[in-house]
Amino acid sequence: MKEFTQEQFNEFVGEILPQQLFHVMPTDIDEETGIRCDELILIQCLNSRPEVLRYKNLSWFVENFIY
């Protein structure tokens, strides 16, 4: 398994996720799936970097990035 550092985690939560969620409102709905866009984006980001879950659990991400 590839090493994932605290610095990489900090970049993920401090830069990557906020950039992906910028200008996405809780009322924005994905036309294809019918789910909220912010939730879909968060799941896609976590799916692309599951290593971040070593540092914080899924509920932490939801509490901090889904409004």
C-alpha positions in Angstrom: 0.0 0.0 0.0 1.3 3.4 -0.9 2.4 5.7 1.9 0.1 8.6 2.6 1.6 11.3 4.9 0.1 13.8 7.2 1.2 16.6 4.8 -0.7 14.9 2.0 -3.8 14.6 4.2 -3.5 18.3 5.1 -3.3 19.2 1.5 -6.4 17.0 0.7 -8.6 18.6 3.4 -7.1 22.1 3.2 -6.9 22.5 -0.6 -8.3 19.7 -2.7 -11.7 19.2 -1.1 -12.4 22.9 -0.7 -11.5 23.5 -4.4 -13.8 20.7 -5.5 -16.7 21.9 -3.3 -16.3 25.6 -4.2 -19.6 27.1 -5.4 -21.5 23.9 -4.8 -24.6 24.6 -2.8 -26.5 22.0 -0.7 -29.5 22.6 -3.0 -27.6 21.6 -6.1 -28.8 18.2 -7.3 -27.1 15.9 -9.8 -29.5 15.3 -12.7 -28.2 11.8 -13.4 -28.4 10.4 -9.9 -30.8 12.7 -8.1 -28.5 13.2 -5.1 -26.9 16.3 -3.7 -23.8 17.4 -5.7 -21.8 18.2 -2.6 -22.3 14.6 -1.3 -21.5 13.1 -4.6 -18.3 15.2 -4.9 -17.2 14.2 -1.4 -17.8 10.5 -2.1 -15.9 10.8 -5.4 -12.9 12.5 -3.8 -12.8 10.0 -0.9 -13.0 7.2 -3.5 -10.1 8.5 -5.4 -8.0 8.8 -2.1 -9.3 6.3 0.4 -6.0 6.6 2.3 -7.3 9.8 3.9 -9.6 7.6 6.0 -6.5 6.6 8.0 -6.4 10.1 9.5 -10.2 10.9 9.9 -13.3 8.7 9.7 -16.1 9.2 7.2 -18.3 11.0 9.7 -15.6 13.6 10.2 -15.6 14.4 6.5 -19.4 14.7 6.4 -19.5 16.9 9.5 -16.8 19.2 8.1 -17.6 19.4 4.4 -21.4 18.8 4.0 -23.5 21.7 5.1 
